[in-house]
Amino acid sequence: MRRTAILAIGALAVVGGLGLGMFAALASAPTPSRPTGSNNVAGLGSARPAASPPPTGGPSLPPASPPPSAEPTPTPSPTPVLVPAPLTGRLVSPAAAARHPIAVMVDDLSPARPQSGFNSASIVWQAPAEGGIPRYMMVFQENIPTDVGPVRSSRYYYIAWAAELDALYAHAGGSPQALATLRNQGSGQLVYNADEFRWGNSFRRSPLPLNVYGQQRVGPHNLYTTGKQLREIARTVGAKDGPISWPWTFAPDAPLADRPTGGKIQVTYSNVNAIRFDYDRFSNTYLRSVTGEKKQIDGATGKRVAPKNVVVMVVKFGPLNDGSKKHRLEGDVIGSGHAWISTNGVTIQGTWKKTSLKSPTRFFDKAGNPVVLTVGQTFVQVMKTTDVISFTAGKPVPPDVFGHGMRAI
């Protein structure tokens, strides 16, 4: 009995000691703090306690940076719309493709070389003018040239070629026949007349660039204008931009492996100006040379004259008999005749045809199919029936002997 009582008293002492220990521990524990500034019910006991501020005088931590805002997705630039230029097939803006054509008569006597404007022209016509001495007509469409010149006088058959495009026609005077035509039909009926005699402020006399002899230029081989000035004349006379209907068709360059190596074209105007085109396989162009200028360059750009296409057409010419002693000519440019068309290093024989004063001059192969030119500039060499013309064919490139699908150079 006594033993049982003693055990009971001991158990009570142990329980009482445990209770006193737990009470002491609870009394000494820190009271949890409520999250500052929060009125959320969930914040009471569920949120982590706020961090204690750093001790006074200690280093302060920088404020936390806000998360970086997402960069806006850039809007992709629209792909520019390009369309084929009507006279060359080059891809240009719609505005460039609609520019009104401008035709400029350009000198070809030795003191006039190097002439300016070749490399900006879409089409370049060259034909005999006086006594067989040739003259150029540069036709500008998608490009606006810088300097153009030296500007020279008009002939009736050049008007017939410019009329194919209702072109603004720039010149300095002309034969009586040409001037009479321009007076009567130069307000848009055939062309828009831009005679230097009327539009003198749009032309200038300049001693530069030096001619092929290294000399400053003197009249009449020093008359120049610019594409910007000619465009302003076009605006003034009502030669508006707009869609151009033109029948020539164009295709991309032939593959390099299909182009020949070498080949040349030679034409001579009355033994006074020999022109030569040497085909360059890699650029797929015809490098042009003239008498007194082995590598013909554009005086405005300093770059070689090298069209993509060369057309030689034969026209019947005879004396104009206009009462002058200048041996002017007239040509039968309405009708048809022999033509040779050179492109991609290959020359084919065919015909040219022009059915009326304003209809375009077109070129056909022997079977009567319209020829396809290569995208780029075209030179048209108009020759008399008595002029010397010769073609030297290029050589086919041999197939690759190593069997890699390439060809030897």
Long-range contacts (C-beta under 8 A, 24 or more apart in sequence): 84-250, 84-375, 85-122, 85-141, 85-142, 86-141, 86-244, 86-245, 86-246, 87-122, 87-123, 87-139, 87-141, 87-142, 87-165, 87-244, 87-246, 87-248, 87-378, 88-122, 88-141, 88-142, 88-250, 88-375, 88-376, 88-377, 88-378, 89-249, 89-250, 89-251, 89-373, 89-375, 89-376, 90-142, 90-375, 90-376, 92-142, 95-241, 96-142, 96-143, 97-142, 97-244, 98-241, 98-242, 98-243, 98-244, 99-141, 99-142, 99-144, 99-231, 99-241, 100-166, 100-167, 100-168, 100-234, 100-239, 100-240, 100-241, 100-242, 101-139, 101-140, 101-141, 101-162, 101-165, 101-166, 101-167, 101-168, 101-244, 102-139, 102-140, 102-141, 102-167, 102-168, 102-170, 102-227, 102-230, 102-231, 102-234, 103-137, 103-138, 103-139, 103-140, 103-158, 103-161, 103-162, 103-165, 103-167, 103-168, 103-169, 103-170, 103-191, 104-137, 104-138, 104-140, 104-148, 104-149, 104-151, 104-170, 104-171, 104-225, 104-230, 105-135, 105-136, 105-137, 105-151, 105-152, 105-153, 105-154, 105-158, 105-169, 105-170, 105-171, 105-172, 106-135, 106-136, 106-137, 106-138, 106-148, 106-149, 106-150, 106-151, 106-152, 107-135, 107-136, 107-149, 107-150, 107-151, 107-152, 107-220, 107-221, 108-133, 108-134, 108-135, 108-136, 108-273, 109-133, 109-221, 110-211, 110-212, 110-213, 110-291, 110-292, 111-211, 111-213, 111-215, 111-217, 111-218, 111-221, 112-150, 112-152, 112-211, 112-217, 112-221, 113-211, 113-212, 113-290, 113-292, 113-293, 113-296, 113-299, 114-209, 114-211, 114-212, 114-293, 114-296, 114-297, 114-298, 114-299, 115-149, 115-150, 115-298, 115-299, 116-145, 116-146, 116-147, 116-148, 116-149, 116-209, 116-224, 116-298, 116-299, 116-300, 117-145, 117-147, 117-148, 117-149, 117-298, 117-300, 118-296, 118-298, 118-305, 119-298, 119-300, 119-301, 119-303, 119-305, 119-377, 120-144, 120-145, 120-146, 120-148, 120-227, 120-298, 120-300, 120-301, 121-145, 121-377, 122-377, 122-378, 123-377, 123-378, 123-379, 123-380, 124-307, 124-377, 124-378, 124-379, 124-380, 125-158, 125-161, 125-380, 125-382, 126-275, 126-379, 126-380, 126-381, 126-382, 127-155, 127-157, 127-158, 127-315, 127-331, 127-382, 128-269, 128-270, 128-317, 128-329, 128-331, 128-382, 128-384, 129-155, 129-328, 129-329, 130-326, 130-327, 130-328, 130-329, 131-270, 131-326, 131-327, 132-269, 132-270, 132-272, 132-329, 132-384, 133-269, 133-270, 133-272, 133-273, 134-269, 134-273, 137-161, 137-162, 139-165, 139-167, 140-227, 140-230, 141-165, 141-244, 143-227, 144-227, 144-228, 144-231, 145-226, 145-227, 145-300, 146-226, 146-227, 146-300, 147-224, 147-225, 147-226, 147-299, 147-300, 148-224, 148-225, 148-226, 148-227, 148-230, 148-300, 149-222, 149-223, 149-224, 149-225, 150-217, 150-220, 150-221, 150-222, 150-223, 150-224, 151-196, 151-203, 151-223, 151-224, 151-225, 152-220, 152-223, 153-178, 154-178, 154-179, 154-182, 155-328, 155-329, 156-181, 156-330, 157-315, 157-330, 157-331, 157-333, 159-190, 159-191, 160-333, 160-334, 160-354, 160-357, 161-333, 161-361, 162-190, 162-191, 163-190, 163-191, 163-357, 163-358, 164-354, 164-358, 164-359, 164-360, 164-361, 165-244, 165-246, 166-190, 166-191, 166-192, 166-239, 166-358, 167-191, 167-192, 167-239, 168-192, 168-194, 168-230, 168-233, 168-234, 168-237, 168-239, 169-193, 169-194, 170-194, 170-196, 170-225, 170-230, 170-233, 171-195, 171-196, 172-196, 172-197, 172-203, 172-220, 172-223, 173-197, 175-320, 175-322, 175-324, 175-328, 176-322, 176-323, 176-324, 177-320, 177-322, 177-330, 187-237, 188-237, 188-238, 188-239, 190-357, 190-358, 192-233, 192-234, 192-237, 192-238, 192-239, 193-237, 194-230, 194-233, 194-234, 194-237, 196-223, 196-225, 199-233, 202-229, 202-230, 202-232, 202-233, 203-229, 209-299, 212-292, 212-293, 246-360, 247-360, 247-362, 247-370, 248-360, 248-362, 248-363, 248-370, 248-373, 248-378, 249-370, 249-372, 249-373, 250-372, 250-373, 250-374, 250-375, 250-376, 251-372, 251-373, 251-374, 251-375, 252-374, 252-375, 253-284, 253-344, 253-374, 253-375, 254-284, 254-344, 254-345, 254-374, 256-281, 256-282, 257-397, 257-406, 257-407, 258-344, 259-284, 259-344, 259-345, 259-394, 259-397, 260-345, 260-346, 260-393, 260-394, 260-395, 260-396, 260-397, 261-394, 261-395, 261-397, 261-409, 262-392, 262-394, 262-395, 263-345, 263-347, 263-391, 263-392, 263-393, 263-394, 263-395, 264-391, 264-392, 265-310, 265-312, 265-340, 265-342, 265-347, 265-390, 265-391, 265-392, 266-388, 266-389, 266-390, 266-391, 266-392, 267-312, 267-381, 267-383, 267-387, 267-388, 267-389, 267-390, 268-387, 268-388, 269-383, 269-384, 269-387, 270-384, 270-387, 275-381, 277-307, 277-310, 277-342, 277-379, 279-342, 279-345, 279-394, 280-306, 281-345, 281-394, 281-397, 284-308, 284-344, 284-345, 284-374, 285-376, 286-310, 286-342, 286-379, 288-379, 307-376, 307-377, 307-378, 307-379, 308-343, 308-373, 308-374, 308-375, 308-376, 308-377, 308-378, 309-341, 309-342, 309-343, 309-373, 309-374, 309-376, 309-377, 309-378, 309-379, 310-341, 310-342, 310-343, 310-378, 310-379, 310-381, 311-339, 311-340, 311-341, 311-342, 311-352, 311-363, 311-378, 311-379, 311-380, 311-381, 312-339, 312-340, 312-342, 312-381, 312-383, 312-389, 313-337, 313-338, 313-339, 313-352, 313-361, 313-363, 313-380, 313-381, 313-382, 313-383, 314-338, 314-339, 314-383, 314-384, 314-385, 314-387, 314-389, 315-382, 315-383, 315-384, 315-385, 316-384, 316-385, 317-384, 317-385, 331-382, 333-361, 333-382, 339-363, 339-364, 340-389, 340-391, 341-365, 341-371, 341-373, 342-391, 343-371, 343-372, 343-373, 343-374, 344-374, 345-394, 346-393, 346-394, 347-391, 347-393
